[in-house]
Amino acid sequence: MTDKPAMPPSDPSYDIEFFWDPVCPFAWITSRWVEQVVDQTGYSVDWRFISLRLLNKDKDYATEFPPGYEQGHTAGLRMLRVAAAIRDVEGREPLGPLVTAYGESYWDRPKGSGMRSYLSTHEHAVEVLTAAGLPTGYADALDDDSWDELLDEETELALSRTGRDVGTPIITFQPPDGLSFFGPVISRIPDPGDAVRLWDAVTTLAAFPGFAEMKRSMREVPQLNILGGITDAPESEDWASGHRVGHLASDRQH
């Protein structure tokens, strides 16, 4: 494919820009919370792109990430190419159903369902596109790396608003010049009654000019079927730089 369009500018008719990588569990959980907020407030979301694979393109996956991360990040990049092709032709509106369809096809599957080898294959993309009500021909964009320049540019846009020492998701409220922040990183979808209260708390903190960070590395295991299911008493794990402590090859050598 040739003559790819430039990255579209922010559309101020949307209340929220959500920069999404399809293989990040925390982006998925946060997206479901944002959908709750939208349902209760009437806000609108522009689903935009941030690629963990492109963000980490200069890193050595063998030493800086746990096993399997390069495969997962590449699967996310492949589906983002499909999403970019859809937006180019269909506009922004179909991306919400696409985000939902991809997430449900992955994160809602039971543990041990063999998704690692299936993720972002042509067959999987056709399944997702069908669920989202979109033409299955867009699956041809999975291997079209000419979309990567646009995806890289959009990733850089997100990072320009937060700084580089972050991951996914990134949210801008009242784009393009409103509040921008990484996360919030949450390990479970809130009860609907807590959704707007949590949103108000997050945006209140982000609006304070001197606020930079509130963080703890101990996290609940993400409450997702594909990672073992949902429980009222999840275990907590210590995380560093986007992965569980002890899961790097270098960690296991000490």
Beta strands, then each sheet from edge to edge (+ up, - down):
strand 1: 16-20
strand 2: 45-49
strand 3: 170-173
strand 4: 179-182
strand 5: 218-220
strand 6: 236-240
strand 7: 243-244
sheet 1: 2+ 1+ 3- 4+
sheet 2: 5+ 6- 7+
end
